[in-house]
Amino acid sequence: MDRNAVILSCVVIYMAACIAIGLWAMTRTKTTRDFFMAGRNLGVAITGIAMFSSIMSGFGFVGGPGLVYRMGLSSFWILVSTPFGFCMAFFLLAKRLRLLAELQESESLPDIAAARFGSEAVRFWTALAILFGVIAYLAAQIKAMATVLQDILARNELFGGESFVACIGISCAVLVFYCVAGGIIASVYTDLFQGLVMLIAAVLIFFAAANAVDGGFAEMAATIGNDDAESIRPWGTLGIFGCLSWHLLFSLGVVGQPHVVTKMMMSREVGDARFTLPITLIGYTLAALLWISIGLLMRTLVLQGAHDELSGADRAAAQFLQHYAHPMLAGVVFAGLFAAIMSTADGFLNIGAAAVVHDIPRALTGKSLPHELRWARIATVVLAVGAAAFAVFSPHDLIGQLGAFGWGVFASAIVPVVGFGLNWKRATPLAATASIVASIAVNLVVVALQLSGLAIPFGVAGGAIALLVSLLTFVTISLFSTPQRIDEVVEEVMDV
């Protein structure tokens, strides 16, 4: 059977499987608690795999190799920092979030923020910040899916293969059906499937890449170093300040990622966290092998003249799978990649829909929208279209950079309010609101600078600046504003 046909067949079979999962999940999605929280009934393995795979999705499997191809070892700082972030997130939040989700009947992260601070204003601004971040991070997933789909269609000479906008439209349509049907239940079970596939595939690809060049990774490092010595040094081409800003953003920033920490609210038992964390860390570390190996190999092959210069750095993963992996392995990895993107996008759309139909209306009127489940599905469609538009017109040319921007939006708004707020009783509602407003303002300034063609000096990540500003605002105002009484149940949970 033709190589391209094998790969395309695997992708088509996977798409059919996604439709089946979505339809199955629809039968299990009867209430908004099912749609947003999976009924708080997820086991240890499903939760652990879902948490790492929600990060190592289109951002990691398409954007990651692109960052290595373009910047050398700079993005290794993301890979090294994120496991520390998982540990911090579990230590600071796992028990508290799960207890509050049950005791306060919370269905979203803004519910938790409102319960902690006794403030509807905090609920509103937390939900608004999540919406902002969802559009940016979801755009990275849609762009990743479209990039891979374009490569597959073009190679098989099928309709739309040369149109990136058409591939954006196809990707968005598939995502909408899948997410509207199944809610978060479809997401976590697809996370389980794709996480297992990617763990096996990442290890196989790592060894395949190591053997694709005589001399393995040592020869890759020498070839890349001869072309650009900076790219193979610890800071890569981004530089020391840029890498350290990524270190801050991707370590402490995990605490503020709603697609990660909300899964702590879905576990079956409070004590499951101690078993979930090792699964998450091992899974993330193994999956990172794909990020590293493909980027280094493709850059080496281009420099050695064995492969044509890529039309874009983000095509590194697709080009490797199309040309250098066994067709069955390539087909399985492509299918797993689409699974990763689908499940992560579903998680984002779910979080965004909760903000639109549950959190913002409750903050403004004291109650959610009527027929909440129906409106959640409508909001999902609107958010997907908005994210697709942002994917087309975003000032970020690399998927990895677009994903890092979305990550920074979440981190800068949520780390102070939830991460610090649930661990520091002196924190006040005024400080929480002010820190979120400050984070949104800084991120909007960053977007405006990028649209105007300006760049932050020394490669410093705009999200890291926003995070530092919001933390400083949060701590300063908390120390100088009047403390307010904390709900008795919330205070007991904070003492756990």
C-alpha positions in Angstrom: 0.0 0.0 0.0 1.2 3.5 -0.9 3.0 5.3 2.0 0.8 8.4 1.8 -2.4 6.2 1.6 -1.3 4.4 4.8 -0.9 7.7 6.7 -4.1 9.2 5.3 -6.0 6.0 6.2 -4.8 6.2 9.8 -5.9 9.8 10.1 -9.4 9.1 8.6 -9.9 6.1 10.9 -8.9 8.3 13.8 -11.3 11.1 12.8 -14.1 8.4 12.7 -13.0 7.3 16.2 -13.3 10.9 17.4 -16.8 11.1 16.1 -17.7 7.9 17.9 -16.2 9.1 21.1 -18.1 12.4 20.8 -21.4 10.5 20.2 -20.7 8.2 23.1 -19.8 11.1 25.4 -23.0 12.8 24.4 -25.0 9.9 25.9 -23.1 10.5 29.2 -23.5 14.3 29.2 -26.8 15.0 30.8 -26.0 18.0 33.1 -23.7 21.0 33.2 -21.7 19.1 35.9 -21.1 16.4 33.4 -20.2 18.9 30.6 -17.8 20.9 32.7 -16.5 18.6 35.4 -17.0 15.0 34.0 -19.2 14.3 37.0 -16.1 14.5 39.3 -15.6 10.8 38.7 -12.2 10.4 37.0 -9.7 7.8 38.0 -6.0 8.2 38.8 -4.7 7.0 35.4 -7.1 9.1 33.3 -6.5 12.2 35.3 -2.7 11.8 35.3 -2.5 11.2 31.5 -5.0 13.9 30.8 -3.0 16.5 32.7 0.3 16.0 30.8 -1.3 15.4 27.4 -3.4 18.7 27.7 0.0 20.5 27.7 1.9 18.3 25.2 -0.7 18.8 22.5 -0.4 20.8 19.3 1.8 23.2 21.3 4.3 20.5 22.2 4.1 18.1 19.2 4.0 20.7 16.4 5.2 23.9 18.1 7.9 22.2 20.1 10.0 20.8 17.2 9.4 24.1 15.4 11.0 26.0 18.3 14.0 23.7 18.4 14.4 24.0 14.6 14.3 27.8 14.8 16.0 28.6 18.2 18.1 25.6 19.0 18.2 24.6 22.7 16.3 27.7 23.9 13.0 25.8 24.3 14.7 23.1 26.4 14.0 25.6 29.3 10.3 25.0 28.8 10.8 21.2 29.0 13.0 21.5 32.1 10.8 24.0 33.9 7.3 22.5 33.4 7.9 19.4 35.6 8.8 21.7 38.5 5.5 23.5 37.8 3.5 20.3 38.0 5.0 19.6 41.4 4.1 23.1 42.6 0.6 22.9 41.2 -0.1 19.6 43.0 1.4 20.8 46.3 -0.4 24.2 46.3 -3.8 23.3 44.8 -4.6 19.6 44.4 -6.3 18.9 47.7 -7.8 22.4 48.1 -9.4 22.5 44.7 -10.9 19.0 45.0 -12.3 19.7 48.4 -13.8 23.1 47.4 -15.3 21.6 44.2 -17.2 19.1 46.4 -18.0 21.3 49.4 -19.0 24.4 47.4 -20.4 22.5 44.4 -18.0 24.5 42.2 -18.1 23.8 38.5 -15.3 26.1 37.3 -12.2 27.9 38.4 -14.0 31.3 38.7 -16.4 29.5 41.1 -13.4 28.7 43.3 -12.1 32.2 43.1 -15.5 33.7 44.0 -15.8 31.3 47.0 -12.3 32.1 48.2 -12.7 35.9 48.1 -16.5 36.1 48.6 -16.5 38.5 45.6 -18.5 38.4 42.4 -16.1 41.0 40.9 -13.3 38.4 41.3 -15.5 35.8 39.6 -16.1 38.2 36.7 -12.5 39.2 36.1 -11.3 35.6 36.5 -13.8 34.4 33.9 -12.9 37.3 31.5 -9.1 36.5 31.8 -9.9 32.8 31.1 -11.8 33.8 28.0 -8.9 35.9 26.8 -6.4 33.1 27.3 -8.7 30.5 25.8 -8.9 32.3 22.5 -5.0 32.6 22.3 -4.2 29.1 23.4 -7.0 27.5 21.4 -5.7 29.4 18.3 -2.4 27.5 18.8 -4.2 24.2 18.7 -6.2 25.0 15.6 -3.2 26.4 13.9 -1.2 23.2 14.7 -4.0 21.0 13.4 -4.3 23.0 10.2 -0.5 22.9 9.7 -0.4 19.1 9.9 -3.6 18.7 7.9 -2.2 20.9 5.1 0.9 18.8 4.8 -1.1 15.6 4.6 -3.7 16.9 2.0 -1.0 18.5 -0.1 1.1 15.3 -0.2 -2.0 13.3 -1.2 -3.0 16.0 -3.7 -6.4 16.3 -2.2 -8.7 19.4 -2.1 -7.6 22.3 0.0 -4.1 20.9 0.4 -2.5 24.2 -0.5 -4.9 26.4 1.4 -4.0 27.1 5.0 -7.3 29.0 5.6 -9.3 26.0 4.2 -7.4 23.7 6.6 -8.2 26.1 9.4 -11.9 25.8 8.5 -11.8 22.0 8.3 -10.0 21.8 11.7 -12.4 24.2 13.3 -15.5 22.2 12.0 -14.2 18.9 13.3 -13.4 20.4 16.7 -16.8 22.0 17.0 -18.7 18.8 16.4 -16.5 16.8 18.8 -16.6 19.4 21.6 -20.3 20.3 21.3 -21.3 16.6 21.4 -19.2 15.4 24.3 -18.1 18.2 26.6 -15.2 17.4 28.9 -16.0 13.7 29.0 -15.0 13.3 25.4 -11.8 15.3 26.1 -10.5 13.3 29.0 -11.1 9.9 27.4 -9.4 11.1 24.2 -6.6 12.3 26.4 -6.2 8.8 27.7 -6.1 7.3 24.2 -3.7 9.9 22.7 -1.5 10.0 25.8 -0.8 6.3 25.6 -0.2 6.5 21.9 2.1 9.4 22.2 4.2 7.8 25.0 4.9 4.8 22.9 5.4 6.9 19.7 7.7 9.4 21.4 10.1 6.7 22.5 10.1 5.0 19.1 10.6 8.4 17.3 13.5 9.3 19.6 15.4 6.2 18.7 14.4 6.5 15.0 15.7 10.1 14.9 18.9 9.0 16.8 19.7 6.5 14.0 18.6 8.7 11.1 22.0 10.4 11.1 25.4 8.7 11.4 26.8 9.7 14.7 23.4 10.3 16.3 22.7 13.3 18.5 26.4 14.1 18.8 26.7 14.6 15.0 23.5 16.6 15.1 24.9 18.9 17.7 28.2 19.3 15.8 26.3 20.1 12.5 24.0 22.6 14.1 26.9 24.1 16.1 29.0 24.6 12.9 26.2 26.5 11.3 25.3 28.6 14.4 27.2 28.0 17.6 24.7 29.9 19.8 21.8 27.6 18.9 23.4 24.6 20.4 24.5 26.3 23.6 22.4 26.2 26.8 20.6 29.5 26.0 20.1 28.8 22.3 19.4 31.8 20.0 16.9 33.3 22.4 19.5 34.3 24.9 19.8 34.2 28.7 17.1 36.7 29.6 14.5 35.1 27.2 15.2 31.6 28.5 15.0 32.7 32.2 11.7 34.4 31.5 10.5 31.1 30.0 11.8 29.3 33.1 9.6 31.6 35.3 6.6 31.3 33.1 6.6 27.6 32.6 7.5 26.6 36.2 5.3 28.9 38.3 2.9 29.3 35.4 1.6 25.7 35.6 -0.3 26.8 38.7 -2.3 29.1 36.6 -3.2 26.8 33.7 -7.0 26.2 34.0 -6.8 23.2 31.6 -4.4 21.6 34.0 -5.7 22.6 37.5 -9.4 22.1 36.8 -8.7 18.4 36.2 -7.7 18.3 39.9 -11.3 19.1 40.6 -12.5 16.1 38.6 -10.8 13.3 40.4 -12.8 10.6 42.1 -11.1 10.9 45.5 -9.2 13.7 47.3 -6.2 11.5 48.0 -5.8 10.6 44.3 -3.3 13.4 43.8 -0.4 11.5 45.3 -0.7 8.8 42.6 -1.7 11.2 39.8 1.5 13.4 40.0 4.0 10.6 39.2 2.0 9.5 36.2 1.9 13.1 34.9 5.6 13.7 35.4 6.7 10.4 33.7 4.3 11.0 30.8 5.4 14.5 30.2 9.1 13.6 30.3 8.7 10.7 27.8 6.5 12.8 25.5 9.2 15.5 25.5 11.5 13.1 23.6 9.5 13.8 20.5 9.8 17.6 20.9 13.6 17.3 21.2 14.5 14.7 18.6 12.4 15.9 15.7 13.6 19.5 15.9 17.3 18.6 16.1 17.1 16.0 13.3 15.2 18.1 10.8 17.6 21.1 11.3 20.5 18.7 10.8 19.1 17.2 7.7 18.5 20.6 6.2 22.0 21.8 7.0 23.5 18.6 5.5 21.5 19.1 2.3 19.6 15.8 2.8 16.3 17.6 3.0 15.0 20.8 1.5 14.7 23.9 3.6 11.3 23.9 5.4 8.8 26.5 4.3 8.1 27.1 8.0 9.7 25.8 11.2 6.4 24.4 12.4 6.5 21.9 9.5 9.4 20.0 11.1 7.2 17.4 12.7 5.0 16.7 9.7 8.0 16.6 7.4 9.8 14.1 9.6 6.8 11.8 9.8 6.1 12.1 6.0 9.7 11.3 5.0 11.6 9.5 7.7 9.3 7.5 9.9 7.8 4.1 9.0 4.4 4.7 7.4 2.5 2.8 10.1 4.3 4.7 12.8 3.8 8.0 11.0 0.1 7.2 10.6 -0.3 6.4 14.3 1.6 9.5 15.4 -0.5 11.7 13.1 -3.6 10.2 14.6 -2.3 10.6 18.1 -1.3 14.2 17.3 -4.8 15.0 16.1 -6.1 13.3 19.3 -3.9 15.5 21.4 -5.1 18.6 19.6 -8.7 17.6 19.8 -8.8 16.8 23.5 -6.8 19.9 24.5 -9.0 22.1 22.3 -12.1 20.5 23.8 -10.7 21.3 27.3 -10.2 25.0 26.3 -13.6 25.3 24.7 -15.2 23.7 27.8 -13.4 26.2 30.1 -14.4 29.1 27.9 -18.0 28.0 27.6 -18.2 27.8 31.4 -17.0 31.3 31.6 -19.6 32.6 29.1 -22.7 30.8 30.3 -22.0 30.1 34.0 -19.4 32.5 35.5 -20.0 35.9 33.8 -23.8 35.7 34.0 -23.6 34.6 37.7 -21.2 37.5 38.4 -23.5 40.0 36.8 -27.0 38.8 37.7 -26.4 36.3 40.5 -27.5 33.3 38.4 -26.4 31.3 35.4 -28.1 31.4 32.0 -31.3 29.3 31.6 -30.9 26.1 29.7 -27.2 26.3 30.6 -26.2 23.1 28.7 -27.7 24.3 25.4 -26.0 27.7 25.7 -22.7 26.0 26.6 -22.8 24.2 23.3 -23.6 27.4 21.4 -20.8 29.3 23.2 -18.4 26.5 22.2 -19.2 27.2 18.5 -18.6 30.9 18.9 -15.4 30.5 20.8 -14.0 28.1 18.2 -14.7 30.5 15.3 -13.1 33.4 17.3 -10.0 31.3 18.0 -9.8 30.2 14.3 -9.8 33.9 13.3 -7.1 34.7 15.8 -5.0 31.7 14.4 -5.2 33.3 11.0 -4.4 36.9 12.0 -2.2 36.4 15.0 1.2 38.3 15.0 3.0 35.1 16.2 4.5 33.2 13.3 5.4 30.1 15.3 2.9 27.9 17.0 5.2 27.5 20.0 5.2 31.3 20.4 1.5 31.5 20.1 1.1 28.8 22.7 3.5 30.5 25.0 1.5 33.7 24.7 -1.7 31.9 25.7 0.1 30.2 28.6 1.3 33.6 29.8 -2.2 35.1 29.7 -3.5 32.3 31.9 -0.5 32.3 34.3 -0.4 36.1 34.9 -4.1 36.2 35.7 -4.7 33.0 37.7 -1.4 32.3 39.6 -1.9 35.2 42.0 -5.7 34.7 42.5 -5.8 30.9 42.8 -2.3 29.8 43.4 -1.5 32.4 46.1 -5.1 33.1 47.1 -5.8 29.6 48.3 -2.5 29.5 50.3 -2.4 33.1 51.8 -5.2 34.3 54.1 -4.0 37.9 54.0 -4.9 38.2 50.3 -7.9 40.5 49.6 -10.6 40.7 46.9 -9.4 44.1 45.8 -5.9 42.7 45.3 -7.3 39.8 43.3 -9.3 42.0 41.0 -6.5 44.5 40.5 -3.9 41.8 39.7 -6.2 40.3 37.0 -6.8 43.7 35.4 -3.1 44.5 35.5 -2.3 41.2 33.8 -4.9 41.7 31.0 -3.6 45.2 30.4 0.1 44.1 30.1 -0.8 41.3 27.7 -2.9 43.7 25.6 0.1 46.0 25.4 2.3 43.0 24.4 -0.1 42.2 21.5 -0.2 45.8 20.4 3.6 46.0 20.3 3.8 42.8 18.3 1.2 44.0 15.8 3.1 47.2 15.3 6.3 45.2 14.6 8.1 46.0 17.8 9.7 43.4 20.1 10.4 43.2 23.8 14.2 43.6 24.3 16.4 40.5 24.9 13.7 38.1 23.9 11.9 38.3 27.3 8.5 36.7 27.2 5.6 39.1 27.5 3.8 36.6 29.7 6.6 36.6 32.2 6.4 40.4 32.5 2.7 40.2 33.0 3.1 37.5 35.6 5.6 39.6 37.6 3.4 42.7 37.4 0.3 40.8 38.5 2.1 39.2 41.4 3.6 42.5 42.6 0.1 44.1 42.3 -1.5 41.2 44.2 1.0 41.2 47.1 1.3 44.9 47.5 -2.4 45.7 47.5 -3.1 42.7 49.8 -0.6 44.1 52.4 -2.1 47.6 52.2 -5.8 46.9 51.9 -8.2 45.9 54.7 -8.4 42.1 55.2 -11.9 40.6 54.8 -13.5 37.7 56.5 -13.0 34.3 54.7 -15.9 31.9 54.5 -15.6 29.3 57.3 -15.6 26.3 54.9 -13.0 27.9 52.7 -10.8 28.7 55.7 -10.9 25.1 56.9 -10.0 23.9 53.4 -7.0 26.3 53.3 -5.8 24.8 56.6 -5.6 21.3 55.2 
